[in-house]
Amino acid sequence: MQTKGRGRQGKEWSSPPGNISFSIAYLEDSSEIPISLIAGVISKLAISKALNVDEIKLKWPNDLIYKNKKIGGILVEKEIKGIYYKTIVGIGINLALDEKEPWWGDLKSFNSKTARDDILNNLIQGFFSYIDGELLDWKDIWNDNCAHMNKKIKIKNNHTIIDEGIFIGINDKGALLLETNKNIKEYSFGEISIEGIY
């Protein structure tokens, strides 16, 4: 379990015993890589392989979705270490929650005794594959598994709606692409809300 779990913007993340609270750290020479989206792809693939399920979806920028509920989240922090950046990726995945908010989901319906170990093993292998340059198609995988592709979204910054339109995917930098009145805008910050998804 994790006693002080947290998400983006200091939000609390519930981490009771028996779920996944996982962090991995490594050095890289660029801070521009959209690792939170890449980690989302790694996590989706890890869960799908372990449970033989394809319905795990992604919500921009860092949520894992199952049946329109949030079952996981990703938090990335970076520190400067000389000429490199130390990247710390934290991943929380709800395997089974006794009490949860209306927008939280879990994976208890799969009832696999080996699920946690299998998912963790797949996560580690997934990061090794990424660092070894074997996940070059991460953007296509992310777009193919987006829970809100071509849906109307509202973009919020500090709880204030700053724009709305149709989500049409992400670019190589991980920014969302928003179509509004035939114009396409990029947003690399903020949170989004989608009707029908928690």
N, C-alpha and C positions, 0 to 999 in steps of 0.2 A: 504494500500500500504506500501511498504518498501522502504525507501529512500537510504539506503546504503547496498542493498542486495549483497551478495558475495557467491562464490562457493569455490571449492578446489583451493589451490595454489593462493588465492587472486583474482581469476577471478570474473568479475562483473556478478551479477545475476539480470536481469531485473524483477522488482516486481511492475507493475502498479496496480492501484485500481481494485478490483473485483476478484483478483486471491487469491491463498493461500500462505501465508508466515507464517509458523507455527513453534514454538519451544516448546519443552518439556524437562524438566530437572528432574533428579532423582539421588539418591545416590546408588552406588553399591560397592562391595568389591573387584572387579577385573577390571583391565584395558585391559584384553586380549579378552574380548567378542567382536566379530565382529558386533557391533551394527549397523554400516552403512548398512550392508547387511540385517540384521534383520529388520531394519527400511524400507528398500526397499520392503521386503515382506509385512510388515504391510501396507505400502502405496499402493502397488499393490492390496491387498485384499480390502482396504478401497475404492479405486476408483471402482474396479470391482463390489463390492456390491452396491455402491451408484448409479452407472450408468447401472448396469446389462450388463456389457461388459467384455469379457474375453481376449481381445487382448492387454491389458496392459502388457508390457514385461520389463525385467530387463537387464541392461547392467552393467558389472562389472566396478568399485566397487559400484557406487552410483547413477546411472541414471535410470529414468523411461522413457520408450519408448512406443510410439504409432504410428503405421504406419511408422516405421523407423525414427521418429523424436523424439527429446528430449522434453518431456512434464513436466519433474520434476527432481529435484536433492535433494541430502541429504548431509548435512555437519555436522560432529560430532566433538565436542571439549570436552576435559576432563580437570578437575581441581582437585587437591588433596585437600581433606577436612578432615584433621585428618587421621583416618585409612580408610577412604572411598574415592572413586572417584566420583566427581560430573560430571555426563555425560549430556551434552547438545546436543540435536538432533534438527537440523534445517531442515525443509522440505519446499521446494517450488514447487508448482504445478500450471501449466499454464492452467487456465480455458478458457481464451479468451485474445488473444494478437492482437492489431491492427497492430502493426509493429513488425516484427521479422526477425531474421537472417535465412538463408536457413536451418539450422539444428535445429531450434526451431519449436516445434509443440504446439498444444493446444487441448482442449476438447470442443471447441465451437460447434462442429457439434451435440453434444448431447442436447444442448439448454435446460437444466434442470434448472428451477428457484431455486430449492432446492439443487442443486448439491453441492454447497460449504458447506452448513451446514451439509448435509449428509456425505460428505467426512470427514469433521473435526470431526464429532461425531464418525465416524468409526475409524479414526486415534486414537482418545483418547481411545476408547474401545480396540483397537488393542494393544496399549501400556500397558493398564491394564492387558490384557490377557497374554502378554509376561512376565511382571513382576510377575504375579501370576503363572508362569510356565506352561502356556497352549499352548505355541507355540514351542513345542519340535521338531516338524518336519520342522522347518524353512528352513533348508538346502535343503531338498527334494523339498519344494515349490519353493525355489529360482532356483534350477536346472531345475525344470519343466517349469519355466516361463522365462528362460534365452533367450535373443534375438539372441545370437550368439553361442549356443551350437553346438559343432562339426564343427564350422567354423574356417577358417584361420584368425588369429589375429596377429597384431604387437604390441609389448609392448614398450612403450616409457617412458623414464625417463629424465626429463629436455629437452623435445622435441627431444631427440635422441633415435632412435630405438636400443634397447638392445637385443631383441630376437623376434622370430616369430615361429609360429607353429599352432597346432590345439587346440582350447579351449575345454576341456573335462569335465569342471565342477569346483566346489569349494570344499574345504575340511571343516572340522569342525571349523577351525580357520578363515575361510573366504578367504583364499588364493586361487588364481586361479591355476588351474592345466593345464599345457601346455604340449602337446605331440609333441616331436621333434625327428625324426629319431628313433622312438620306445622307446625313453626315456621320462620320465615324470618329469617335473620340477614344483616347486612351486614358485609363486611370490605373495608377500603380499604388494607390492608397485608399483607405476607407473600408467600409463594410457594406455588404449588399443584403437586401431583403427581397424575397421572391414569394409571391402568393402561393400557398400550398406546401411550402417547405418550411417546417417549424417556424 
